[in-house]
Amino acid sequence: MADVSRSTAVLIVLICVLGAANAQIVGRPLVRMRKAMEQLAAGDANTSIPHLARRDEVGAMARAVEVFKDGMHEREHLRAERSRRRHGR
């Protein structure tokens, strides 16, 4: 019975360590991505998008967010161009 209890304890510790590692590997980058998306949603098109070079799902999300950021820049460019045309400049 002691061997089963010891094995169970080792397994629980291993699960906790893997959970903590997962939080570091995935959790922190997602927090940074969320902050960047919040800044974009607030209208800050100059915010830096983190993790663009990653080759996993976090990187794919970052590149998708970058497309939205580029769209914001393009929209602002078109808005400025329309304003110049209206005012004859």
Backbone hydrogen bonds in HBPLUS format (Angstrom, degrees):
<---DONOR---> <-ACCEPTOR-->    atom                        ^
c    i                          cat <-CA-CA->   ^        H-A-AA   ^      H-
h    n   atom  resd res      DA  || num        DHA   H-A  angle D-A-AA Bond
n    s   type  num  typ     dist DA aas  dist angle  dist       angle   num
A0005-SER N   A0001-MET O   3.04 MM   4  6.37 160.6  2.08 152.6 157.6     1
A0006-ARG N   A0002-ALA O   2.87 MM   4  6.03 157.5  1.92 146.5 153.1     2
A0007-SER N   A0003-ASP O   2.87 MM   4  5.99 158.1  1.92 142.3 148.8     3
A0008-THR N   A0004-VAL O   2.85 MM   4  6.01 154.8  1.92 146.9 154.1     4
A0009-ALA N   A0005-SER O   2.91 MM   4  6.11 157.1  1.97 145.8 151.9     5
A0010-VAL N   A0006-ARG O   2.92 MM   4  6.16 160.2  1.96 150.9 156.2     6
A0011-LEU N   A0007-SER O   2.92 MM   4  6.09 158.1  1.97 145.4 151.7     7
A0012-ILE N   A0008-THR O   2.91 MM   4  6.15 156.9  1.97 149.6 155.7     8
A0013-VAL N   A0009-ALA O   2.97 MM   4  6.20 162.1  2.01 150.9 155.3     9
A0014-LEU N   A0010-VAL O   2.89 MM   4  6.08 160.0  1.93 150.2 156.2    10
A0015-ILE N   A0011-LEU O   2.92 MM   4  6.14 157.4  1.97 149.2 155.0    11
A0016-CYS N   A0012-ILE O   2.99 MM   4  6.23 156.3  2.05 147.1 153.6    12
A0017-VAL N   A0013-VAL O   2.91 MM   4  6.18 158.7  1.96 152.5 158.1    13
A0018-LEU N   A0014-LEU O   2.92 MM   4  6.13 164.8  1.95 151.7 155.9    14
A0019-GLY N   A0015-ILE O   2.87 MM   4  6.01 151.1  1.95 144.2 152.7    15
A0020-ALA N   A0016-CYS O   2.94 MM   4  6.16 156.1  2.00 147.3 153.3    16
A0021-ALA N   A0017-VAL O   2.93 MM   4  6.16 156.7  1.98 148.8 155.6    17
A0022-ASN N   A0018-LEU O   2.89 MM   4  6.05 156.5  1.95 145.0 151.5    18
A0023-ALA N   A0019-GLY O   2.99 MM   4  6.22 152.2  2.07 143.7 151.0    19
A0024-GLN N   A0020-ALA O   3.13 MM   4  6.42 147.7  2.23 142.5 150.5    20
A0025-ILE N   A0021-ALA O   2.90 MM   4  6.15 161.8  1.93 154.4 159.5    21
A0026-VAL N   A0022-ASN O   2.84 MM   4  5.75 168.1  1.86 153.3 156.8    22
A0027-GLY N   A0023-ALA O   2.82 MM   4  4.42 114.4  2.26 103.7 122.5    23
A0028-ARG N   A0023-ALA O   3.21 MM   5  6.77 135.5  2.42 158.3 170.7    24
A0030-LEU N   A0026-VAL O   3.13 MM   4  6.26 153.9  2.20 150.2 157.8    25
A0031-VAL N   A0027-GLY O   3.03 MM   4  6.32 148.6  2.13 149.9 158.9    26
A0032-ARG N   A0028-ARG O   3.02 MM   4  6.36 160.2  2.06 155.5 160.2    27
A0033-MET N   A0029-PRO O   2.89 MM   4  6.15 152.8  1.97 145.5 153.4    28
A0034-ARG N   A0030-LEU O   2.86 MM   4  6.04 158.1  1.91 146.1 152.0    29
A0035-LYS N   A0031-VAL O   3.02 MM   4  6.28 157.0  2.07 148.6 154.2    30
A0036-ALA N   A0032-ARG O   3.08 MM   4  6.34 157.4  2.13 145.5 151.3    31
A0037-MET N   A0033-MET O   2.89 MM   4  6.17 159.6  1.93 153.8 159.6    32
A0038-GLU N   A0034-ARG O   2.87 MM   4  6.11 152.5  1.95 148.9 156.7    33
A0039-GLN N   A0035-LYS O   3.02 MM   4  6.29 152.7  2.09 145.5 152.4    34
A0040-LEU N   A0036-ALA O   2.98 MM   4  6.30 155.3  2.04 147.9 154.7    35
A0041-ALA N   A0037-MET O   2.84 MM   4  6.05 160.1  1.88 148.8 154.7    36
A0042-ALA N   A0038-GLU O   2.99 MM   4  6.18 135.1  2.19 137.8 149.4    37
A0042-ALA N   A0039-GLN O   3.19 MM   3  5.04 127.5  2.48  90.2 103.9    38
A0044-ASP N   A0039-GLN O   2.97 MM   5  5.44 156.4  2.03 156.6 149.0    39
A0043-GLY N   A0040-LEU O   2.85 MM   3  5.08 157.7  1.89 109.4 115.9    40
A0047-THR N   A0044-ASP O   3.43 MM   3  5.89 163.1  2.46 114.4 114.9    41
A0054-ARG N   A0051-HIS O   3.28 MM   3  5.47 156.2  2.34 105.3 112.2    42
A0060-ALA N   A0056-ASP O   3.01 MM   4  6.37 152.3  2.09 148.5 157.1    43
A0061-MET N   A0057-GLU O   2.90 MM   4  6.17 154.7  1.96 147.6 154.0    44
A0062-ALA N   A0058-VAL O   2.94 MM   4  6.19 156.6  1.99 145.7 152.5    45
A0063-ARG N   A0059-GLY O   2.91 MM   4  6.18 158.1  1.96 150.0 155.1    46
A0064-ALA N   A0060-ALA O   3.03 MM   4  6.26 149.7  2.12 143.0 151.3    47
A0065-VAL N   A0061-MET O   2.91 MM   4  6.20 156.5  1.97 153.1 159.5    48
A0066-GLU N   A0062-ALA O   2.90 MM   4  6.15 147.0  2.01 144.4 154.1    49
A0067-VAL N   A0063-ARG O   3.19 MM   4  6.51 139.4  2.37 137.2 146.2    50
A0067-VAL N   A0064-ALA O   3.14 MM   3  5.19 127.3  2.43  95.1 108.2    51
A0068-PHE N   A0064-ALA O   3.36 MM   4  6.83 150.9  2.45 142.9 149.3    52
A0069-LYS N   A0065-VAL O   2.95 MM   4  6.32 154.4  2.02 148.5 156.3    53
A0070-ASP N   A0066-GLU O   2.83 MM   4  6.10 159.5  1.88 150.0 155.1    54
A0071-GLY N   A0067-VAL O   2.93 MM   4  6.18 149.5  2.03 142.9 151.7    55
A0072-MET N   A0068-PHE O   2.96 MM   4  6.32 144.4  2.09 144.4 153.8    56
A0072-MET N   A0069-LYS O   3.06 MM   3  5.07 120.1  2.43  94.4 109.3    57
A0073-HIS N   A0069-LYS O   3.08 MM   4  6.50 154.7  2.15 150.4 156.5    58
A0074-GLU N   A0070-ASP O   2.92 MM   4  6.20 159.7  1.96 150.6 156.4    59
A0075-ARG N   A0071-GLY O   2.86 MM   4  6.01 158.4  1.91 147.1 153.0    60
A0076-GLU N   A0072-MET O   3.00 MM   4  6.22 157.7  2.05 146.4 152.2    61
A0077-HIS N   A0073-HIS O   2.90 MM   4  6.16 155.2  1.97 148.2 155.5    62
A0078-LEU N   A0074-GLU O   2.90 MM   4  6.17 162.2  1.93 153.3 157.5    63
A0079-ARG N   A0075-ARG O   2.88 MM   4  6.08 154.0  1.95 146.3 154.1    64
A0080-ALA N   A0076-GLU O   2.93 MM   4  6.15 159.5  1.97 148.9 153.8    65
A0081-GLU N   A0077-HIS O   2.93 MM   4  6.15 156.9  1.98 148.1 155.0    66
A0082-ARG N   A0078-LEU O   2.90 MM   4  6.07 157.9  1.95 147.7 153.3    67
A0083-SER N   A0079-ARG O   3.00 MM   4  6.23 154.6  2.07 145.2 152.2    68
A0084-ARG N   A0080-ALA O   2.94 MM   4  6.23 155.2  2.01 148.6 154.9    69
A0085-ARG N   A0081-GLU O   3.03 MM   4  6.30 157.6  2.09 148.2 153.9    70
A0086-ARG N   A0082-ARG O   3.00 MM   4  6.24 156.9  2.06 148.3 154.4    71
A0087-HIS N   A0083-SER O   3.08 MM   4  6.25 151.3  2.16 146.2 153.4    72
A0089-ARG N   A0084-ARG O   2.87 MM   5  4.99 168.2  1.89 148.1 148.2    73
A0088-GLY N   A0085-ARG O   3.24 MM   3  5.02 162.2  2.27  98.6 103.3    74
